[in-house]
Each structure stands twice: as structure tokens, then as C-alpha cells.
């Protein structure tokens, strides 16, 4: 949290008093040159709270929104921002009628800020693990398929091994899962593959398949395949924006030239299954979610004529700028072991 206090750019922010030679050395300005006049960087005013504020301005595009995320008032946020700009000797934020954005210099400071804050978080986690290795909190964000199918058995195992760790599980579209991991709002994410520019690392857990589903008797199919003409007569039921299932479905259908009569959006896979069973339309969902309904005959599977199977990986997602917390590392290990994931990791840039 950023402490809301009157700021004087020449006065160290709270926590520097009484540090002796360390504070004295920090208070000496560092002279740097960016191709123009020499500038002094006052390191004692490059406070972690101010760095976090700069990152939130970059993410939200608004000083007021960033202040709210940092739990301070906007006037205090503006003072902290001015102090940070004075400390580095650069204009970091440009305000306009629609909000605020970072300057080129602000982008440079923000990139270093993310790494520094990640290092501080890693230090805190290591100390917490040393003092209470079986206690703590685990914040997980997951898309719907992992939440409903993959995570519950792992949580049972994790809870049995670490009964002192409290768990907070949030269900979000895959795209939002990645964003929450990147900004440090959760410790780890489990999500389907999505295109994203956030700095995270993903490790493949398993390969999932999306299957077309229809109510009994709605489609006249030939060996389970549906033509463009038949498909175009029905409503297509999809998940929310940012859903991996929706992104992959739309990409495959566009590639094959298939268009539905209309598209209905739902925020729940259970709601989609019920709507399909009631004859409202057709959909594409993870085989992990609908295998039971297909086996019971409640839903009928189908595929698109001439279209390749819709395959997608499901990943464990972790921040690239900080180490996993001890609790998140244990959870990730259990998740990978439970589903026998192939060794695969790549950076999302």
C-alpha cells in the first residue's frame, strides 16, 4: 500500500529514518546522462509505493483509477507522482482529457519498476515461508474448464498436505486470468491458450479438445458432421469475451467460412449446456465439460465438415518478473503431476 503523506521531494519517504550509513548513501544523488543534460536521480524518493502507482497508471490509463487500486486519494497520488518525477528528473506521465499515459521515459521506469517490485515480493514470500512454511494464502485465477474439472481434485490434495494455507479461487475468462497473473493480483493462473501481450510464463498442463454440441434431434448430421447451410440456420451460444473457448471457436469457424444465424453470449458454461439442451442453439465446449451429458444422451456431439479438430492447450500461468510463492509452487507441482503434463514452457511477450 502507498502511504498517503504530504510529500517533499527532498525528504525521504517513511521508513528511511535511523538507517545510518545506508540512508546516507542512498540520499546521495546518482548522476546519469540520457544524451542531454546531466540529471540527478534521488534514490531515496524512488519508493516502492510510487513505483506501483506508476505501474497502475500504465495499466488503467487514469491517475484516479490507479489511486483507487493503491488505496489512496487522487491528490495524494498526484503528489507521489510529482515526487517520483522529481526523483528521476524526467516527465513520466502525460495527462489529457481522456486520462493519462506514460511518456517514453515513464515506460522505461515502469519496466524497471515491475522487476524491482517482483524482487521485493519474492523476498517477502521467502521470509514468510521461512517463518511459517505450512501457513499462508494462495490466490488462484482459473478459467471455467479448469475450475470445474481440473482444479477440484488438486485442491483436495493440496488442502490435505497444507491445511494451514487458505485458498482464494477466482473464475475468470482466460484472457483476464493472464492479466491478473501479470499484474500480481493472483499467485498463479490456470487458463486456456489466448493471445496476450502480458509478461508471463506458461507451462502446458494438457491438451483439450472443443466439441460441437446440439440438442437431441435438432441437427440432421452425416456421420456427425454439419454443413455450412445447416449450421447457418441455428444460433451459436458462446462464452464471454476473453474466453479461450470462444476465441478458438470463432477462429476455426471463420477459417472454414461458417456463420451462425445469430450469436448469444453467456458467462457460464453450465448456462450454455442447459440452453443447448433446451433447444435454444448449438455450441462448442471442452470435451472435459460435456462428456457426461454426451454419454447420457442429453447432448449430441457434432463436428464441422472439412474442419480440423479444435484442439487447445491448457496452461499453468505464472508471472515472469517474480518467483512463485511457496504455496503457488506447491500447487503448480501438484497440478502438473495430477495431469501428467508434458514438459513445455514458453514466454508470452
Secondary structure per residue as TSV (DSSP state, phi and psi in degrees):
chain	resnum	aa	ss	phi	psi
A	1	X	-	360.0	143.6
A	2	X	-	-89.9	126.3
A	3	X	-	-78.2	131.7
A	4	X	-	-88.5	105.5
A	5	X	-	-140.6	154.0
A	6	X	-	-60.1	135.8
A	7	X	-	-109.1	137.0
A	8	X	-	-125.5	113.6
A	9	X	T	-55.1	-19.9
A	10	X	T	-92.0	-3.8
A	11	X	S	-104.9	129.7
A	12	X	-	-59.5	140.4
A	13	X	-	-71.8	161.0
A	14	X	T	-50.6	144.5
A	15	X	T	103.0	-5.1
A	16	X	-	-97.1	-17.1
A	17	X	T	-65.2	139.9
A	18	X	T	80.5	15.2
A	19	X	-	-95.7	5.3
A	20	X	T	61.0	-132.4
A	21	X	H	-62.5	-30.1
A	22	X	H	-62.4	-47.6
A	23	X	H	-63.8	-40.8
A	24	X	H	-60.0	-41.8
A	25	X	H	-69.7	-35.7
A	26	X	H	-67.6	-32.6
A	27	X	H	-75.7	-11.7
A	28	X	S	-75.3	122.9
A	29	X	-	-65.0	145.1
A	30	X	E	-98.4	128.5
A	31	X	E	-89.9	126.1
A	32	X	E	-130.0	159.3
A	33	X	-	-130.0	129.8
A	34	X	S	-110.4	29.4
A	35	X	S	95.4	-10.5
A	36	X	S	-117.3	-146.5
A	37	X	S	-66.5	151.1
A	38	X	-	-64.8	141.4
A	39	X	E	-128.8	155.0
A	40	X	E	-105.3	129.3
A	41	X	E	-102.1	114.4
A	42	X	-	-86.2	98.5
A	43	X	G	-62.6	-33.0
A	44	X	G	-64.9	-20.2
A	45	X	G	-93.4	-4.2
A	46	X	-	-85.8	70.7
A	47	X	-	-80.3	143.3
A	48	X	H	-53.8	-37.4
A	49	X	H	-63.3	-36.8
A	50	X	H	-71.7	-35.0
A	51	X	H	-65.0	-41.2
A	52	X	H	-63.4	-40.0
A	53	X	H	-58.7	-43.5
A	54	X	H	-61.7	-42.0
A	55	X	H	-62.6	-40.2
A	56	X	H	-68.9	-34.0
A	57	X	H	-63.1	-41.4
A	58	X	H	-63.2	-39.2
A	59	X	H	-76.5	-37.4
A	60	X	H	-96.8	-21.9
A	61	X	S	72.2	21.0
A	62	X	-	-154.5	132.2
A	63	X	H	-68.3	-40.0
A	64	X	H	-65.2	-41.8
A	65	X	H	-66.3	-39.4
A	66	X	H	-65.0	-39.5
A	67	X	H	-61.6	-41.1
A	68	X	H	-63.2	-41.3
A	69	X	H	-66.4	-28.6
A	70	X	T	-92.5	3.9
A	71	X	T	61.7	40.9
A	72	X	S	-133.4	170.2
A	73	X	-	-85.3	158.2
A	74	X	H	-62.0	-42.3
A	75	X	H	-58.8	-40.3
A	76	X	H	-65.3	-39.9
A	77	X	H	-61.2	-41.9
A	78	X	H	-62.9	-39.4
A	79	X	H	-66.0	-41.3
A	80	X	H	-62.4	-40.0
A	81	X	H	-64.7	-43.3
A	82	X	H	-62.2	-39.7
A	83	X	H	-64.7	-38.5
A	84	X	H	-67.2	-42.1
A	85	X	H	-62.8	-39.3
A	86	X	H	-65.4	-39.5
A	87	X	H	-63.1	-41.4
A	88	X	H	-94.5	-7.7
A	89	X	T	69.3	29.7
A	90	X	S	-140.7	150.4
A	91	X	-	-78.8	121.0
A	92	X	-	-104.2	-26.0
A	93	X	E	-133.6	137.1
A	94	X	E	-109.8	127.7
A	95	X	E	-97.4	140.1
A	96	X	E	-140.3	-178.8
A	97	X	T	-63.5	-24.2
A	98	X	T	-98.6	-3.1
A	99	X	E	147.9	-144.2
A	100	X	E	-140.2	148.8
A	101	X	E	-141.9	158.7
A	102	X	E	-80.5	142.8
A	103	X	-	-75.0	175.7
A	104	X	H	-59.8	-39.8
A	105	X	H	-66.4	-37.6
A	106	X	H	-63.5	-37.8
A	107	X	H	-62.5	-40.2
A	108	X	H	-64.0	-46.9
A	109	X	H	-62.2	-40.8
A	110	X	H	-63.6	-38.9
A	111	X	H	-64.4	-39.0
A	112	X	H	-73.2	-34.0
A	113	X	H	-60.9	-42.3
A	114	X	H	-61.3	-40.1
A	115	X	H	-69.2	-40.9
A	116	X	H	-66.1	-43.1
A	117	X	H	-66.6	-36.1
A	118	X	H	-63.2	-38.3
A	119	X	H	-65.5	-41.8
A	120	X	H	-63.2	-40.2
A	121	X	H	-63.7	-41.5
A	122	X	H	-61.8	-38.9
A	123	X	H	-62.8	-44.1
A	124	X	H	-63.0	-44.1
A	125	X	H	-62.4	-40.3
A	126	X	H	-64.4	-40.1
A	127	X	H	-67.0	-41.5
A	128	X	H	-61.4	-42.4
A	129	X	H	-65.5	-34.6
A	130	X	H	-68.1	-40.2
A	131	X	H	-82.3	-31.0
A	132	X	-	-147.8	75.0
A	133	X	T	-62.6	-24.6
A	134	X	T	-105.2	9.6
A	135	X	E	-115.4	178.3
A	136	X	E	120.5	-165.7
A	137	X	E	-129.3	151.3
A	138	X	E	-130.3	117.2
A	139	X	E	-105.0	120.5
A	140	X	E	-122.6	135.7
A	141	X	E	-115.6	134.9
A	142	X	E	-145.3	149.0
A	143	X	-	-76.8	176.5
A	144	X	H	-67.4	-42.5
A	145	X	H	-60.8	-49.7
A	146	X	I	-61.2	-39.9
A	147	X	I	-60.7	-42.1
A	148	X	I	-84.6	-28.8
A	149	X	I	-117.9	-49.2
A	150	X	I	-85.2	-37.9
A	151	X	H	-79.5	-39.2
A	152	X	H	-51.5	-48.4
A	153	X	H	-65.3	-32.2
A	154	X	H	-69.3	-38.9
A	155	X	H	-63.6	-38.0
A	156	X	H	-61.8	-44.3
A	157	X	H	-65.6	-45.1
A	158	X	H	-61.7	-44.6
A	159	X	H	-64.0	-36.5
A	160	X	H	-67.0	-35.8
A	161	X	H	-82.3	-30.8
A	162	X	-	-131.2	69.8
A	163	X	T	-64.7	-19.2
A	164	X	E	-85.6	-4.3
A	165	X	E	-93.1	123.3
A	166	X	E	-85.4	147.3
A	167	X	E	-123.1	133.3
A	168	X	E	-121.5	109.0
A	169	X	E	-108.8	123.6
A	170	X	E	-113.7	136.5
A	171	X	E	-103.5	119.8
A	172	X	-	-139.9	160.2
A	173	X	-	-59.0	150.8
A	174	X	H	-54.1	-40.7
A	175	X	H	-61.5	-40.4
A	176	X	H	-71.8	-32.3
A	177	X	H	-57.7	-48.2
A	178	X	H	-61.4	-42.3
A	179	X	H	-64.4	-41.6
A	180	X	H	-64.8	-37.3
A	181	X	H	-65.5	-45.0
A	182	X	H	-62.9	-36.1
A	183	X	T	-90.9	3.9
A	184	X	T	80.5	14.9
A	185	X	S	-76.3	-22.7
A	186	X	S	-134.0	161.6
A	187	X	S	-80.2	-35.1
A	188	X	E	-155.8	152.8
A	189	X	E	-127.8	153.0
A	190	X	E	-127.0	117.6
A	191	X	E	-153.1	158.0
A	192	X	E	-73.9	168.5
A	193	X	-	-70.8	129.4
A	194	X	-	-139.4	152.3
A	195	X	-	-77.5	127.5
A	196	X	-	-154.9	144.9
A	197	X	-	-97.3	4.5
A	198	X	S	-72.5	145.7
A	199	X	-	-80.0	91.1
A	200	X	E	-136.0	166.6
A	201	X	E	-114.5	135.3
A	202	X	E	-121.5	142.3
A	203	X	E	-126.2	126.4
A	204	X	E	-68.3	130.9
A	205	X	E	-95.0	-50.1
A	206	X	E	-162.0	170.4
A	207	X	E	-103.2	126.3
A	208	X	E	-108.9	154.4
A	209	X	E	-119.9	136.5
A	210	X	E	-93.4	133.6
A	211	X	E	-123.5	138.7
A	212	X	E	-70.0	138.7
A	213	X	E	-131.4	141.9
A	214	X	E	-141.9	158.2
A	215	X	E	-70.9	157.9
A	216	X	T	-59.5	128.2
A	217	X	T	84.6	-2.9
A	218	X	T	-77.8	-44.1
A	219	X	-	-102.6	142.3
A	220	X	-	-101.2	104.2
A	221	X	-	-111.2	156.5
A	222	X	B	-111.6	103.7
A	223	X	T	57.1	35.1
A	224	X	T	86.0	-0.2
A	225	X	E	-103.2	152.7
A	226	X	E	-124.4	135.5
A	227	X	-	-81.7	168.2
A	228	X	H	-60.2	-41.3
A	229	X	H	-64.2	-44.4
A	230	X	H	-66.8	-44.0
A	231	X	H	-59.6	-39.7
A	232	X	T	-68.5	-10.7
A	233	X	T	-89.2	-2.9
A	234	X	S	-122.1	156.9
A	235	X	E	-78.5	143.0
A	236	X	E	-106.3	122.9
A	237	X	E	-100.2	121.6
A	238	X	E	-127.2	164.3
A	239	X	-	-79.9	-171.6
A	240	X	-	-74.9	165.8
A	241	X	T	-57.6	142.0
A	242	X	T	89.8	-5.5
A	243	X	-	-77.3	133.0
A	244	X	H	-61.6	-42.4
A	245	X	H	-58.6	-44.3
A	246	X	H	-66.0	-44.3
A	247	X	H	-60.3	-46.0
A	248	X	H	-69.1	-39.7
A	249	X	H	-60.5	-49.5
A	250	X	H	-63.6	-38.0
A	251	X	H	-64.9	-44.9
A	252	X	H	-66.9	-42.7
A	253	X	H	-65.1	-41.0
A	254	X	H	-64.2	-37.9
A	255	X	H	-63.8	-34.4
A	256	X	H	-92.0	-2.3
A	257	X	T	75.3	27.3
A	258	X	-	-95.7	134.3
A	259	X	-	-133.3	134.3
A	260	X	-	-85.8	164.3
A	261	X	S	-62.6	-37.8
A	262	X	E	-160.6	163.1
A	263	X	E	-120.6	129.4
A	264	X	E	-111.7	135.5
A	265	X	E	-106.4	135.5
A	266	X	-	-126.5	155.1
A	267	X	S	-105.6	11.9
A	268	X	-	-142.2	130.5
A	269	X	H	-67.2	-33.4
A	270	X	H	-64.5	-38.9
A	271	X	H	-65.1	-38.6
A	272	X	H	-63.9	-46.4
A	273	X	H	-58.5	-43.4
A	274	X	H	-66.9	-40.2
A	275	X	H	-65.1	-40.3
A	276	X	H	-64.4	-46.2
A	277	X	H	-60.0	-30.8
A	278	X	T	-83.6	1.7
A	279	X	T	85.5	15.9
A	280	X	S	-75.0	-31.0
A	281	X	-	179.8	-163.8
A	282	X	E	-121.1	166.3
A	283	X	E	-155.6	176.1
A	284	X	E	-128.1	128.2
A	285	X	E	-141.4	163.5
A	286	X	E	-60.4	135.3
A	287	X	H	-59.8	-27.2
A	288	X	H	-63.4	-28.5
A	289	X	H	-89.8	-25.6
A	290	X	H	-119.4	6.8
A	291	X	H	-61.2	-38.2
A	292	X	H	-64.9	-44.7
A	293	X	H	-65.7	-35.6
A	294	X	H	-67.9	-43.5
A	295	X	H	-62.4	-36.8
A	296	X	H	-78.8	-11.9
A	297	X	T	84.9	12.0
A	298	X	S	-75.1	-29.8
A	299	X	E	-130.2	151.7
A	300	X	E	-112.5	125.5
A	301	X	E	-78.4	152.5
A	302	X	E	-150.6	165.5
A	303	X	E	-131.5	168.0
A	304	X	E	-92.7	127.9
A	305	X	T	-58.4	126.6
A	306	X	T	76.1	8.8
A	307	X	-	-109.3	137.7
A	308	X	-	-65.0	157.3
A	309	X	-	-62.2	144.4
A	310	X	E	-88.1	97.0
A	311	X	E	-107.4	143.6
A	312	X	E	-148.9	141.3
A	313	X	E	-81.5	150.4
A	314	X	E	-111.2	131.3
A	315	X	E	-117.8	152.1
A	316	X	E	-87.7	130.6
A	317	X	E	-117.1	129.9
A	318	X	E	-134.7	156.6
A	319	X	E	-67.3	144.5
A	320	X	S	-88.3	-14.8
A	321	X	S	-101.3	3.9
A	322	X	S	-152.3	153.4
A	323	X	-	-76.0	156.7
A	324	X	-	-65.3	145.7
A	325	X	-	-63.9	158.8
A	326	X	H	-55.8	-40.7
A	327	X	H	-66.5	-42.2
A	328	X	H	-66.5	-37.1
A	329	X	H	-63.7	-40.9
A	330	X	H	-66.2	-41.5
A	331	X	H	-62.9	-44.4
A	332	X	H	-61.7	-40.5
A	333	X	H	-63.0	-44.2
A	334	X	H	-63.7	-40.1
A	335	X	H	-63.6	-45.8
A	336	X	H	-66.2	-41.8
A	337	X	H	-65.1	-39.5
A	338	X	H	-64.8	-31.1
A	339	X	H	-113.5	10.6
A	340	X	T	48.3	54.8
A	341	X	-	-67.6	142.0
A	342	X	-	-68.9	149.6
A	343	X	S	-70.0	112.1
A	344	X	-	-155.7	128.7
A	345	X	E	-147.4	143.0
A	346	X	E	-152.3	156.7
A	347	X	E	-91.3	140.6
A	348	X	E	-98.8	120.1
A	349	X	-	-104.6	360.0
